[in-house]
Amino acid sequence: MIKVNGVKSNLHEVLCGVPQGSILGPLLFILYINDLIEYLSDSRINLYADDTALYYANSDLEMLMSTLESEMHIVGEGEQIDTKCV
């Protein structure tokens, strides 16, 4: 539930992800995101705490944009990643 200016949203069940504010949160987040590296084939990825950065270099701007869009789709949609629920 979210409360903004005294107005509460409806309750929604969270089926996946990491509970925020929990003692185990950082460990669960690492377990949740750690396999991401295995699914990105063209770009490099750096993971630190809750920050993630994708790196890819190419002199062809079209190829650069296409590759990063593809990789971001994998990250954003979980297209090829087995969803883990924690």
PDB file with SEQRES, HELIX, SHEET and CRYST1 records, atoms N, CA, C and O in Angstrom:
SEQRES   1 A   86  MET ILE LYS VAL ASN GLY VAL LYS SER ASN LEU HIS GLU          
SEQRES   2 A   86  VAL LEU CYS GLY VAL PRO GLN GLY SER ILE LEU GLY PRO          
SEQRES   3 A   86  LEU LEU PHE ILE LEU TYR ILE ASN ASP LEU ILE GLU TYR          
SEQRES   4 A   86  LEU SER ASP SER ARG ILE ASN LEU TYR ALA ASP ASP THR          
SEQRES   5 A   86  ALA LEU TYR TYR ALA ASN SER ASP LEU GLU MET LEU MET          
SEQRES   6 A   86  SER THR LEU GLU SER GLU MET HIS ILE VAL GLY GLU GLY          
SEQRES   7 A   86  GLU GLN ILE ASP THR LYS CYS VAL                              
HELIX    1 AA1 GLY A   25  ILE A   33  1                                   9    
HELIX    2 AA2 LEU A   36  TYR A   39  1                                   4    
HELIX    3 AA3 LEU A   61  GLU A   77  1                                  17    
SHEET    1 AA1 2 LYS A   3  VAL A   4  0                                        
SHEET    2 AA1 2 VAL A   7  LYS A   8 -1                                        
SHEET    1 AA2 2 ARG A  44  TYR A  48  0                                        
SHEET    2 AA2 2 ASP A  51  TYR A  55 -1                                        
CRYST1    1.000    1.000    1.000  90.00  90.00  90.00 P 1           1          
ATOM      1  N   MET A   1       0.846  -1.161   0.000  1.00  0.00           N  
ATOM      2  CA  MET A   1       0.000   0.000   0.000  1.00  0.00           C  
ATOM      3  C   MET A   1       0.898   1.233   0.000  1.00  0.00           C  
ATOM      4  O   MET A   1       1.969   1.240   0.606  1.00  0.00           O  
ATOM      5  N   ILE A   2       0.442   2.270  -0.687  1.00  0.00           N  
ATOM      6  CA  ILE A   2       1.153   3.543  -0.730  1.00  0.00           C  
ATOM      7  C   ILE A   2       0.208   4.623  -0.199  1.00  0.00           C  
ATOM      8  O   ILE A   2      -0.987   4.624  -0.496  1.00  0.00           O  
ATOM      9  N   LYS A   3       0.764   5.529   0.582  1.00  0.00           N  
ATOM     10  CA  LYS A   3      -0.031   6.633   1.113  1.00  0.00           C  
ATOM     11  C   LYS A   3       0.595   7.945   0.666  1.00  0.00           C  
ATOM     12  O   LYS A   3       1.753   8.224   0.978  1.00  0.00           O  
ATOM     13  N   VAL A   4      -0.177   8.759  -0.070  1.00  0.00           N  
ATOM     14  CA  VAL A   4       0.281  10.053  -0.553  1.00  0.00           C  
ATOM     15  C   VAL A   4      -0.766  11.095  -0.204  1.00  0.00           C  
ATOM     16  O   VAL A   4      -1.935  10.956  -0.565  1.00  0.00           O  
ATOM     17  N   ASN A   5      -0.346  12.139   0.500  1.00  0.00           N  
ATOM     18  CA  ASN A   5      -1.259  13.210   0.911  1.00  0.00           C  
ATOM     19  C   ASN A   5      -2.502  12.672   1.613  1.00  0.00           C  
ATOM     20  O   ASN A   5      -3.610  13.166   1.406  1.00  0.00           O  
ATOM     21  N   GLY A   6      -2.305  11.665   2.436  1.00  0.00           N  
ATOM     22  CA  GLY A   6      -3.397  11.104   3.220  1.00  0.00           C  
ATOM     23  C   GLY A   6      -4.293  10.137   2.467  1.00  0.00           C  
ATOM     24  O   GLY A   6      -5.229   9.592   3.052  1.00  0.00           O  
ATOM     25  N   VAL A   7      -4.034   9.909   1.189  1.00  0.00           N  
ATOM     26  CA  VAL A   7      -4.838   8.995   0.376  1.00  0.00           C  
ATOM     27  C   VAL A   7      -4.068   7.687   0.221  1.00  0.00           C  
ATOM     28  O   VAL A   7      -2.910   7.679  -0.197  1.00  0.00           O  
ATOM     29  N   LYS A   8      -4.732   6.579   0.564  1.00  0.00           N  
ATOM     30  CA  LYS A   8      -4.096   5.259   0.491  1.00  0.00           C  
ATOM     31  C   LYS A   8      -4.497   4.536  -0.792  1.00  0.00           C  
ATOM     32  O   LYS A   8      -5.640   4.625  -1.241  1.00  0.00           O  
ATOM     33  N   SER A   9      -3.536   3.819  -1.372  1.00  0.00           N  
ATOM     34  CA  SER A   9      -3.819   2.997  -2.548  1.00  0.00           C  
ATOM     35  C   SER A   9      -4.438   1.677  -2.104  1.00  0.00           C  
ATOM     36  O   SER A   9      -4.482   1.366  -0.913  1.00  0.00           O  
ATOM     37  N   ASN A  10      -4.907   0.919  -3.064  1.00  0.00           N  
ATOM     38  CA  ASN A  10      -5.416  -0.416  -2.771  1.00  0.00           C  
ATOM     39  C   ASN A  10      -4.246  -1.339  -2.441  1.00  0.00           C  
ATOM     40  O   ASN A  10      -3.115  -1.084  -2.853  1.00  0.00           O  
ATOM     41  N   LEU A  11      -4.518  -2.405  -1.701  1.00  0.00           N  
ATOM     42  CA  LEU A  11      -3.500  -3.391  -1.391  1.00  0.00           C  
ATOM     43  C   LEU A  11      -3.295  -4.300  -2.598  1.00  0.00           C  
ATOM     44  O   LEU A  11      -4.250  -4.692  -3.268  1.00  0.00           O  
ATOM     45  N   HIS A  12      -2.025  -4.630  -2.865  1.00  0.00           N  
ATOM     46  CA  HIS A  12      -1.687  -5.558  -3.938  1.00  0.00           C  
ATOM     47  C   HIS A  12      -0.666  -6.551  -3.407  1.00  0.00           C  
ATOM     48  O   HIS A  12       0.293  -6.172  -2.734  1.00  0.00           O  
ATOM     49  N   GLU A  13      -0.879  -7.820  -3.714  1.00  0.00           N  
ATOM     50  CA  GLU A  13       0.052  -8.852  -3.285  1.00  0.00           C  
ATOM     51  C   GLU A  13       1.318  -8.800  -4.130  1.00  0.00           C  
ATOM     52  O   GLU A  13       1.240  -8.726  -5.357  1.00  0.00           O  
ATOM     53  N   VAL A  14       2.467  -8.835  -3.497  1.00  0.00           N  
ATOM     54  CA  VAL A  14       3.754  -8.855  -4.185  1.00  0.00           C  
ATOM     55  C   VAL A  14       4.215 -10.301  -4.257  1.00  0.00           C  
ATOM     56  O   VAL A  14       4.424 -10.955  -3.235  1.00  0.00           O  
ATOM     57  N   LEU A  15       4.371 -10.790  -5.486  1.00  0.00           N  
ATOM     58  CA  LEU A  15       4.699 -12.200  -5.680  1.00  0.00           C  
ATOM     59  C   LEU A  15       6.193 -12.452  -5.851  1.00  0.00           C  
ATOM     60  O   LEU A  15       6.663 -13.554  -5.570  1.00  0.00           O  
ATOM     61  N   CYS A  16       6.941 -11.463  -6.301  1.00  0.00           N  
ATOM     62  CA  CYS A  16       8.378 -11.617  -6.527  1.00  0.00           C  
ATOM     63  C   CYS A  16       9.108 -10.373  -6.064  1.00  0.00           C  
ATOM     64  O   CYS A  16       8.521  -9.307  -5.881  1.00  0.00           O  
ATOM     65  N   GLY A  17      10.400 -10.542  -5.883  1.00  0.00           N  
ATOM     66  CA  GLY A  17      11.220  -9.397  -5.507  1.00  0.00           C  
ATOM     67  C   GLY A  17      11.819  -9.588  -4.135  1.00  0.00           C  
ATOM     68  O   GLY A  17      11.805 -10.684  -3.575  1.00  0.00           O  
ATOM     69  N   VAL A  18      12.340  -8.510  -3.609  1.00  0.00           N  
ATOM     70  CA  VAL A  18      13.006  -8.530  -2.317  1.00  0.00           C  
ATOM     71  C   VAL A  18      12.300  -7.552  -1.396  1.00  0.00           C  
ATOM     72  O   VAL A  18      12.093  -6.395  -1.765  1.00  0.00           O  
ATOM     73  N   PRO A  19      11.923  -8.001  -0.192  1.00  0.00           N  
ATOM     74  CA  PRO A  19      11.258  -7.083   0.742  1.00  0.00           C  
ATOM     75  C   PRO A  19      12.194  -5.951   1.151  1.00  0.00           C  
ATOM     76  O   PRO A  19      13.333  -6.193   1.550  1.00  0.00           O  
ATOM     77  N   GLN A  20      11.715  -4.727   1.052  1.00  0.00           N  
ATOM     78  CA  GLN A  20      12.532  -3.582   1.429  1.00  0.00           C  
ATOM     79  C   GLN A  20      12.556  -3.415   2.940  1.00  0.00           C  
ATOM     80  O   GLN A  20      11.564  -3.645   3.632  1.00  0.00           O  
ATOM     81  N   GLY A  21      13.718  -3.008   3.427  1.00  0.00           N  
ATOM     82  CA  GLY A  21      13.841  -2.704   4.841  1.00  0.00           C  
ATOM     83  C   GLY A  21      14.074  -3.910   5.731  1.00  0.00           C  
ATOM     84  O   GLY A  21      14.153  -3.759   6.951  1.00  0.00           O  
ATOM     85  N   SER A  22      14.185  -5.088   5.168  1.00  0.00           N  
ATOM     86  CA  SER A  22      14.397  -6.269   5.991  1.00  0.00           C  
ATOM     87  C   SER A  22      15.892  -6.465   6.240  1.00  0.00           C  
ATOM     88  O   SER A  22      16.725  -5.964   5.484  1.00  0.00           O  
ATOM     89  N   ILE A  23      16.218  -7.184   7.287  1.00  0.00           N  
ATOM     90  CA  ILE A  23      17.616  -7.478   7.602  1.00  0.00           C  
ATOM     91  C   ILE A  23      18.246  -8.329   6.502  1.00  0.00           C  
ATOM     92  O   ILE A  23      19.420  -8.163   6.173  1.00  0.00           O  
ATOM     93  N   LEU A  24      17.465  -9.229   5.947  1.00  0.00           N  
ATOM     94  CA  LEU A  24      17.968 -10.103   4.887  1.00  0.00           C  
ATOM     95  C   LEU A  24      17.896  -9.467   3.504  1.00  0.00           C  
ATOM     96  O   LEU A  24      18.347 -10.071   2.531  1.00  0.00           O  
ATOM     97  N   GLY A  25      17.343  -8.273   3.394  1.00  0.00           N  
ATOM     98  CA  GLY A  25      17.159  -7.609   2.103  1.00  0.00           C  
ATOM     99  C   GLY A  25      18.383  -7.586   1.219  1.00  0.00           C  
ATOM    100  O   GLY A  25      18.298  -7.992   0.060  1.00  0.00           O  
ATOM    101  N   PRO A  26      19.546  -7.118   1.725  1.00  0.00           N  
ATOM    102  CA  PRO A  26      20.733  -7.083   0.859  1.00  0.00           C  
ATOM    103  C   PRO A  26      21.151  -8.460   0.344  1.00  0.00           C  
ATOM    104  O   PRO A  26      21.507  -8.597  -0.827  1.00  0.00           O  
ATOM    105  N   LEU A  27      21.112  -9.468   1.192  1.00  0.00           N  
ATOM    106  CA  LEU A  27      21.474 -10.824   0.762  1.00  0.00           C  
ATOM    107  C   LEU A  27      20.470 -11.358  -0.257  1.00  0.00           C  
ATOM    108  O   LEU A  27      20.865 -11.933  -1.271  1.00  0.00           O  
ATOM    109  N   LEU A  28      19.199 -11.175  -0.002  1.00  0.00           N  
ATOM    110  CA  LEU A  28      18.169 -11.650  -0.927  1.00  0.00           C  
ATOM    111  C   LEU A  28      18.280 -10.939  -2.268  1.00  0.00           C  
ATOM    112  O   LEU A  28      18.078 -11.554  -3.315  1.00  0.00           O  
ATOM    113  N   PHE A  29      18.601  -9.642  -2.245  1.00  0.00           N  
ATOM    114  CA  PHE A  29      18.766  -8.898  -3.499  1.00  0.00           C  
ATOM    115  C   PHE A  29      19.919  -9.470  -4.312  1.00  0.00           C  
ATOM    116  O   PHE A  29      19.796  -9.637  -5.526  1.00  0.00           O  
ATOM    117  N   ILE A  30      21.031  -9.769  -3.662  1.00  0.00           N  
ATOM    118  CA  ILE A  30      22.186 -10.339  -4.360  1.00  0.00           C  
ATOM    119  C   ILE A  30      21.817 -11.683  -4.979  1.00  0.00           C  
ATOM    120  O   ILE A  30      22.178 -11.960  -6.123  1.00  0.00           O  
ATOM    121  N   LEU A  31      21.106 -12.511  -4.237  1.00  0.00           N  
ATOM    122  CA  LEU A  31      20.676 -13.804  -4.778  1.00  0.00           C  
ATOM    123  C   LEU A  31      19.717 -13.619  -5.947  1.00  0.00           C  
ATOM    124  O   LEU A  31      19.735 -14.392  -6.905  1.00  0.00           O  
ATOM    125  N   TYR A  32      18.894 -12.603  -5.862  1.00  0.00           N  
ATOM    126  CA  TYR A  32      17.883 -12.339  -6.873  1.00  0.00           C  
ATOM    127  C   TYR A  32      18.511 -11.853  -8.184  1.00  0.00           C  
ATOM    128  O   TYR A  32      18.059 -12.231  -9.264  1.00  0.00           O  
ATOM    129  N   ILE A  33      19.543 -11.023  -8.094  1.00  0.00           N  
ATOM    130  CA  ILE A  33      20.101 -10.387  -9.286  1.00  0.00           C  
ATOM    131  C   ILE A  33      21.405 -11.018  -9.770  1.00  0.00           C  
ATOM    132  O   ILE A  33      21.851 -10.728 -10.880  1.00  0.00           O  
ATOM    133  N   ASN A  34      22.008 -11.858  -8.973  1.00  0.00           N  
ATOM    134  CA  ASN A  34      23.334 -12.385  -9.265  1.00  0.00           C  
ATOM    135  C   ASN A  34      23.427 -13.111 -10.606  1.00  0.00           C  
ATOM    136  O   ASN A  34      24.457 -13.007 -11.273  1.00  0.00           O  
ATOM    137  N   ASP A  35      22.408 -13.830 -11.022  1.00  0.00           N  
ATOM    138  CA  ASP A  35      22.441 -14.599 -12.272  1.00  0.00           C  
ATOM    139  C   ASP A  35      22.288 -13.733 -13.521  1.00  0.00           C  
ATOM    140  O   ASP A  35      22.442 -14.234 -14.635  1.00  0.00           O  
ATOM    141  N   LEU A  36      21.994 -12.472 -13.359  1.00  0.00           N  
ATOM    142  CA  LEU A  36      21.797 -11.577 -14.493  1.00  0.00           C  
ATOM    143  C   LEU A  36      22.986 -11.598 -15.442  1.00  0.00           C  
ATOM    144  O   LEU A  36      22.809 -11.518 -16.658  1.00  0.00           O  
ATOM    145  N   ILE A  37      24.177 -11.703 -14.911  1.00  0.00           N  
ATOM    146  CA  ILE A  37      25.405 -11.696 -15.708  1.00  0.00           C  
ATOM    147  C   ILE A  37      25.393 -12.818 -16.750  1.00  0.00           C  
ATOM    148  O   ILE A  37      25.897 -12.638 -17.859  1.00  0.00           O  
ATOM    149  N   GLU A  38      24.829 -13.958 -16.402  1.00  0.00           N  
ATOM    150  CA  GLU A  38      24.824 -15.116 -17.303  1.00  0.00           C  
ATOM    151  C   GLU A  38      23.956 -14.912 -18.539  1.00  0.00           C  
ATOM    152  O   GLU A  38      24.153 -15.600 -19.541  1.00  0.00           O  
ATOM    153  N   TYR A  39      23.007 -13.991 -18.497  1.00  0.00           N  
ATOM    154  CA  TYR A  39      22.039 -13.846 -19.580  1.00  0.00           C  
ATOM    155  C   TYR A  39      22.361 -12.708 -20.539  1.00  0.00           C  
ATOM    156  O   TYR A  39      21.711 -12.575 -21.575  1.00  0.00           O  
ATOM    157  N   LEU A  40      23.349 -11.890 -20.211  1.00  0.00           N  
ATOM    158  CA  LEU A  40      23.732 -10.797 -21.093  1.00  0.00           C  
ATOM    159  C   LEU A  40      24.967 -11.216 -21.875  1.00  0.00           C  
ATOM    160  O   LEU A  40      26.037 -11.410 -21.299  1.00  0.00           O  
ATOM    161  N   SER A  41      24.817 -11.354 -23.184  1.00  0.00           N  
ATOM    162  CA  SER A  41      25.898 -11.923 -23.981  1.00  0.00           C  
ATOM    163  C   SER A  41      26.824 -10.886 -24.597  1.00  0.00           C  
ATOM    164  O   SER A  41      28.006 -11.164 -24.802  1.00  0.00           O  
ATOM    165  N   ASP A  42      26.316  -9.706 -24.895  1.00  0.00           N  
ATOM    166  CA  ASP A  42      27.119  -8.737 -25.636  1.00  0.00           C  
ATOM    167  C   ASP A  42      27.698  -7.614 -24.790  1.00  0.00           C  
ATOM    168  O   ASP A  42      28.756  -7.082 -25.125  1.00  0.00           O  
ATOM    169  N   SER A  43      27.048  -7.249 -23.726  1.00  0.00           N  
ATOM    170  CA  SER A  43      27.524  -6.132 -22.918  1.00  0.00           C  
ATOM    171  C   SER A  43      28.201  -6.636 -21.653  1.00  0.00           C  
ATOM    172  O   SER A  43      28.034  -7.786 -21.248  1.00  0.00           O  
ATOM    173  N   ARG A  44      28.959  -5.755 -21.053  1.00  0.00           N  
ATOM    174  CA  ARG A  44      29.550  -6.048 -19.748  1.00  0.00           C  
ATOM    175  C   ARG A  44      28.636  -5.450 -18.703  1.00  0.00           C  
ATOM    176  O   ARG A  44      27.944  -4.466 -18.961  1.00  0.00           O  
ATOM    177  N   ILE A  45      28.632  -6.034 -17.543  1.00  0.00           N  
ATOM    178  CA  ILE A  45      27.766  -5.557 -16.474  1.00  0.00           C  
ATOM    179  C   ILE A  45      28.568  -5.462 -15.183  1.00  0.00           C  
ATOM    180  O   ILE A  45      29.367  -6.344 -14.868  1.00  0.00           O  
ATOM    181  N   ASN A  46      28.352  -4.406 -14.456  1.00  0.00           N  
ATOM    182  CA  ASN A  46      28.937  -4.242 -13.128  1.00  0.00           C  
ATOM    183  C   ASN A  46      27.813  -4.157 -12.117  1.00  0.00           C  
ATOM    184  O   ASN A  46      26.888  -3.359 -12.272  1.00  0.00           O  
ATOM    185  N   LEU A  47      27.888  -4.968 -11.094  1.00  0.00           N  
ATOM    186  CA  LEU A  47      26.900  -4.965 -10.018  1.00  0.00           C  
ATOM    187  C   LEU A  47      27.599  -4.532  -8.735  1.00  0.00           C  
ATOM    188  O   LEU A  47      28.634  -5.088  -8.366  1.00  0.00           O  
ATOM    189  N   TYR A  48      27.039  -3.555  -8.068  1.00  0.00           N  
ATOM    190  CA  TYR A  48      27.562  -3.125  -6.776  1.00  0.00           C  
ATOM    191  C   TYR A  48      26.389  -2.697  -5.910  1.00  0.00           C  
ATOM    192  O   TYR A  48      25.656  -1.767  -6.247  1.00  0.00           O  
ATOM    193  N   ALA A  49      26.225  -3.379  -4.806  1.00  0.00           N  
ATOM    194  CA  ALA A  49      25.095  -3.117  -3.895  1.00  0.00           C  
ATOM    195  C   ALA A  49      23.806  -3.148  -4.713  1.00  0.00           C  
ATOM    196  O   ALA A  49      23.477  -4.177  -5.304  1.00  0.00           O  
ATOM    197  N   ASP A  50      23.074  -2.036  -4.754  1.00  0.00           N  
ATOM    198  CA  ASP A  50      21.827  -2.030  -5.520  1.00  0.00           C  
ATOM    199  C   ASP A  50      21.965  -1.261  -6.836  1.00  0.00           C  
ATOM    200  O   ASP A  50      20.963  -0.867  -7.434  1.00  0.00           O  
ATOM    201  N   ASP A  51      23.202  -1.049  -7.285  1.00  0.00           N  
ATOM    202  CA  ASP A  51      23.450  -0.369  -8.558  1.00  0.00           C  
ATOM    203  C   ASP A  51      23.876  -1.378  -9.613  1.00  0.00           C  
ATOM    204  O   ASP A  51      24.644  -2.299  -9.335  1.00  0.00           O  
ATOM    205  N   THR A  52      23.371  -1.195 -10.818  1.00  0.00           N  
ATOM    206  CA  THR A  52      23.727  -2.052 -11.938  1.00  0.00           C  
ATOM    207  C   THR A  52      24.069  -1.164 -13.123  1.00  0.00           C  
ATOM    208  O   THR A  52      23.322  -0.235 -13.431  1.00  0.00           O  
ATOM    209  N   ALA A  53      25.174  -1.429 -13.787  1.00  0.00           N  
ATOM    210  CA  ALA A  53      25.572  -0.650 -14.960  1.00  0.00           C  
ATOM    211  C   ALA A  53      25.929  -1.603 -16.099  1.00  0.00           C  
ATOM    212  O   ALA A  53      26.679  -2.562 -15.912  1.00  0.00           O  
ATOM    213  N   LEU A  54      25.373  -1.321 -17.290  1.00  0.00           N  
ATOM    214  CA  LEU A  54      25.698  -2.083 -18.493  1.00  0.00           C  
ATOM    215  C   LEU A  54      26.701  -1.286 -19.319  1.00  0.00           C  
ATOM    216  O   LEU A  54      26.584  -0.066 -19.437  1.00  0.00           O  
ATOM    217  N   TYR A  55      27.690  -1.977 -19.892  1.00  0.00           N  
ATOM    218  CA  TYR A  55      28.694  -1.344 -20.731  1.00  0.00           C  
ATOM    219  C   TYR A  55      28.777  -2.069 -22.058  1.00  0.00           C  
ATOM    220  O   TYR A  55      28.786  -3.299 -22.106  1.00  0.00           O  
ATOM    221  N   TYR A  56      28.837  -1.305 -23.132  1.00  0.00           N  
ATOM    222  CA  TYR A  56      29.029  -1.883 -24.462  1.00  0.00           C  
ATOM    223  C   TYR A  56      29.657  -0.811 -25.337  1.00  0.00           C  
ATOM    224  O   TYR A  56      29.258   0.352 -25.273  1.00  0.00           O  
ATOM    225  N   ALA A  57      30.622  -1.183 -26.141  1.00  0.00           N  
ATOM    226  CA  ALA A  57      31.278  -0.226 -27.031  1.00  0.00           C  
ATOM    227  C   ALA A  57      31.220  -0.734 -28.459  1.00  0.00           C  
ATOM    228  O   ALA A  57      31.420  -1.920 -28.723  1.00  0.00           O  
ATOM    229  N   ASN A  58      30.940   0.190 -29.383  1.00  0.00           N  
ATOM    230  CA  ASN A  58      30.923  -0.137 -30.797  1.00  0.00           C  
ATOM    231  C   ASN A  58      31.001   1.176 -31.566  1.00  0.00           C  
ATOM    232  O   ASN A  58      30.360   2.153 -31.179  1.00  0.00           O  
ATOM    233  N   SER A  59      31.765   1.216 -32.634  1.00  0.00           N  
ATOM    234  CA  SER A  59      31.877   2.444 -33.427  1.00  0.00           C  
ATOM    235  C   SER A  59      30.642   2.685 -34.291  1.00  0.00           C  
ATOM    236  O   SER A  59      30.427   3.800 -34.766  1.00  0.00           O  
ATOM    237  N   ASP A  60      29.831   1.649 -34.496  1.00  0.00           N  
ATOM    238  CA  ASP A  60      28.596   1.760 -35.276  1.00  0.00           C  
ATOM    239  C   ASP A  60      27.448   2.106 -34.327  1.00  0.00           C  
ATOM    240  O   ASP A  60      27.029   1.274 -33.523  1.00  0.00           O  
ATOM    241  N   LEU A  61      26.943   3.337 -34.424  1.00  0.00           N  
ATOM    242  CA  LEU A  61      25.897   3.804 -33.510  1.00  0.00           C  
ATOM    243  C   LEU A  61      24.640   2.945 -33.585  1.00  0.00           C  
ATOM    244  O   LEU A  61      24.024   2.663 -32.557  1.00  0.00           O  
ATOM    245  N   GLU A  62      24.254   2.526 -34.788  1.00  0.00           N  
ATOM    246  CA  GLU A  62      23.063   1.673 -34.939  1.00  0.00           C  
ATOM    247  C   GLU A  62      23.231   0.358 -34.183  1.00  0.00           C  
ATOM    248  O   GLU A  62      22.321  -0.083 -33.481  1.00  0.00           O  
ATOM    249  N   MET A  63      24.402  -0.266 -34.329  1.00  0.00           N  
ATOM    250  CA  MET A  63      24.684  -1.521 -33.648  1.00  0.00           C  
ATOM    251  C   MET A  63      24.723  -1.311 -32.135  1.00  0.00           C  
ATOM    252  O   MET A  63      24.225  -2.140 -31.373  1.00  0.00           O  
ATOM    253  N   LEU A  64      25.311  -0.209 -31.712  1.00  0.00           N  
ATOM    254  CA  LEU A  64      25.378   0.123 -30.299  1.00  0.00           C  
ATOM    255  C   LEU A  64      23.980   0.228 -29.700  1.00  0.00           C  
ATOM    256  O   LEU A  64      23.692  -0.383 -28.671  1.00  0.00           O  
ATOM    257  N   MET A  65      23.120   0.996 -30.341  1.00  0.00           N  
ATOM    258  CA  MET A  65      21.755   1.190 -29.842  1.00  0.00           C  
ATOM    259  C   MET A  65      20.968  -0.123 -29.862  1.00  0.00           C  
ATOM    260  O   MET A  65      20.259  -0.440 -28.908  1.00  0.00           O  
ATOM    261  N   SER A  66      21.095  -0.877 -30.942  1.00  0.00           N  
ATOM    262  CA  SER A  66      20.377  -2.142 -31.070  1.00  0.00           C  
ATOM    263  C   SER A  66      20.789  -3.133 -29.983  1.00  0.00           C  
ATOM    264  O   SER A  66      19.944  -3.784 -29.369  1.00  0.00           O  
ATOM    265  N   THR A  67      22.094  -3.238 -29.757  1.00  0.00           N  
ATOM    266  CA  THR A  67      22.603  -4.176 -28.754  1.00  0.00           C  
ATOM    267  C   THR A  67      22.158  -3.775 -27.354  1.00  0.00           C  
ATOM    268  O   THR A  67      21.692  -4.617 -26.586  1.00  0.00           O  
ATOM    269  N   LEU A  68      22.297  -2.502 -27.020  1.00  0.00           N  
ATOM    270  CA  LEU A  68      21.899  -2.067 -25.673  1.00  0.00           C  
ATOM    271  C   LEU A  68      20.388  -2.187 -25.465  1.00  0.00           C  
ATOM    272  O   LEU A  68      19.943  -2.536 -24.371  1.00  0.00           O  
ATOM    273  N   GLU A  69      19.602  -1.903 -26.495  1.00  0.00           N  
ATOM    274  CA  GLU A  69      18.150  -2.087 -26.380  1.00  0.00           C  
ATOM    275  C   GLU A  69      17.808  -3.547 -26.124  1.00  0.00           C  
ATOM    276  O   GLU A  69      16.952  -3.855 -25.295  1.00  0.00           O  
ATOM    277  N   SER A  70      18.472  -4.436 -26.833  1.00  0.00           N  
ATOM    278  CA  SER A  70      18.246  -5.872 -26.650  1.00  0.00           C  
ATOM    279  C   SER A  70      18.618  -6.312 -25.234  1.00  0.00           C  
ATOM    280  O   SER A  70      17.862  -7.034 -24.584  1.00  0.00           O  
ATOM    281  N   GLU A  71      19.774  -5.878 -24.769  1.00  0.00           N  
ATOM    282  CA  GLU A  71      20.229  -6.240 -23.428  1.00  0.00           C  
ATOM    283  C   GLU A  71      19.292  -5.655 -22.360  1.00  0.00           C  
ATOM    284  O   GLU A  71      18.972  -6.325 -21.377  1.00  0.00           O  
ATOM    285  N   MET A  72      18.860  -4.415 -22.555  1.00  0.00           N  
ATOM    286  CA  MET A  72      17.952  -3.796 -21.586  1.00  0.00           C  
ATOM    287  C   MET A  72      16.601  -4.508 -21.575  1.00  0.00           C  
ATOM    288  O   MET A  72      15.946  -4.590 -20.536  1.00  0.00           O  
ATOM    289  N   HIS A  73      16.191  -5.018 -22.724  1.00  0.00           N  
ATOM    290  CA  HIS A  73      14.941  -5.782 -22.771  1.00  0.00           C  
ATOM    291  C   HIS A  73      15.057  -7.042 -21.914  1.00  0.00           C  
ATOM    292  O   HIS A  73      14.127  -7.405 -21.195  1.00  0.00           O  
ATOM    293  N   ILE A  74      16.201  -7.696 -22.001  1.00  0.00           N  
ATOM    294  CA  ILE A  74      16.432  -8.887 -21.180  1.00  0.00           C  
ATOM    295  C   ILE A  74      16.387  -8.524 -19.704  1.00  0.00           C  
ATOM    296  O   ILE A  74      15.773  -9.228 -18.903  1.00  0.00           O  
ATOM    297  N   VAL A  75      17.041  -7.420 -19.347  1.00  0.00           N  
ATOM    298  CA  VAL A  75      17.060  -6.982 -17.949  1.00  0.00           C  
ATOM    299  C   VAL A  75      15.669  -6.564 -17.491  1.00  0.00           C  
ATOM    300  O   VAL A  75      15.210  -6.983 -16.429  1.00  0.00           O  
ATOM    301  N   GLY A  76      15.003  -5.746 -18.284  1.00  0.00           N  
ATOM    302  CA  GLY A  76      13.715  -5.180 -17.882  1.00  0.00           C  
ATOM    303  C   GLY A  76      12.565  -6.157 -17.887  1.00  0.00           C  
ATOM    304  O   GLY A  76      11.699  -6.106 -17.013  1.00  0.00           O  
ATOM    305  N   GLU A  77      12.546  -7.033 -18.849  1.00  0.00           N  
ATOM    306  CA  GLU A  77      11.417  -7.937 -18.998  1.00  0.00           C  
ATOM    307  C   GLU A  77      11.680  -9.322 -18.428  1.00  0.00           C  
ATOM    308  O   GLU A  77      10.748 -10.097 -18.214  1.00  0.00           O  
ATOM    309  N   GLY A  78      12.941  -9.633 -18.183  1.00  0.00           N  
ATOM    310  CA  GLY A  78      13.254 -10.975 -17.721  1.00  0.00           C  
ATOM    311  C   GLY A  78      12.928 -12.014 -18.771  1.00  0.00           C  
ATOM    312  O   GLY A  78      12.583 -13.152 -18.451  1.00  0.00           O  
ATOM    313  N   GLU A  79      13.042 -11.610 -20.047  1.00  0.00           N  
ATOM    314  CA  GLU A  79      12.639 -12.464 -21.164  1.00  0.00           C  
ATOM    315  C   GLU A  79      13.278 -13.846 -21.119  1.00  0.00           C  
ATOM    316  O   GLU A  79      12.601 -14.854 -21.326  1.00  0.00           O  
ATOM    317  N   GLN A  80      14.586 -13.896 -20.848  1.00  0.00           N  
ATOM    318  CA  GLN A  80      15.281 -15.180 -20.876  1.00  0.00           C  
ATOM    319  C   GLN A  80      15.703 -15.625 -19.480  1.00  0.00           C  
ATOM    320  O   GLN A  80      16.391 -16.634 -19.327  1.00  0.00           O  
ATOM    321  N   ILE A  81      15.300 -14.889 -18.488  1.00  0.00           N  
ATOM    322  CA  ILE A  81      15.741 -15.200 -17.126  1.00  0.00           C  
ATOM    323  C   ILE A  81      14.639 -15.941 -16.398  1.00  0.00           C  
ATOM    324  O   ILE A  81      13.482 -15.521 -16.412  1.00  0.00           O  
ATOM    325  N   ASP A  82      15.001 -17.045 -15.760  1.00  0.00           N  
ATOM    326  CA  ASP A  82      14.036 -17.743 -14.929  1.00  0.00           C  
ATOM    327  C   ASP A  82      13.708 -16.856 -13.742  1.00  0.00           C  
ATOM    328  O   ASP A  82      14.602 -16.471 -12.988  1.00  0.00           O  
ATOM    329  N   THR A  83      12.440 -16.530 -13.569  1.00  0.00           N  
ATOM    330  CA  THR A  83      12.050 -15.657 -12.487  1.00  0.00           C  
ATOM    331  C   THR A  83      12.219 -16.364 -11.155  1.00  0.00           C  
ATOM    332  O   THR A  83      11.776 -17.498 -10.968  1.00  0.00           O  
ATOM    333  N   LYS A  84      12.858 -15.679 -10.252  1.00  0.00           N  
ATOM    334  CA  LYS A  84      13.044 -16.202  -8.903  1.00  0.00           C  
ATOM    335  C   LYS A  84      12.173 -15.393  -7.971  1.00  0.00           C  
ATOM    336  O   LYS A  84      12.204 -14.163  -7.996  1.00  0.00           O  
ATOM    337  N   CYS A  85      11.426 -16.050  -7.179  1.00  0.00           N  
ATOM    338  CA  CYS A  85      10.635 -15.357  -6.161  1.00  0.00           C  
ATOM    339  C   CYS A  85      11.264 -15.604  -4.815  1.00  0.00           C  
ATOM    340  O   CYS A  85      11.537 -16.745  -4.444  1.00  0.00           O  
ATOM    341  N   VAL A  86      11.492 -14.543  -4.090  1.00  0.00           N  
ATOM    342  CA  VAL A  86      12.138 -14.638  -2.789  1.00  0.00           C  
ATOM    343  C   VAL A  86      11.100 -14.344  -1.721  1.00  0.00           C  
ATOM    344  O   VAL A  86      11.416 -14.365  -0.531  1.00  0.00           O  
TER     345      VAL A  86                                                      
END                                                                             
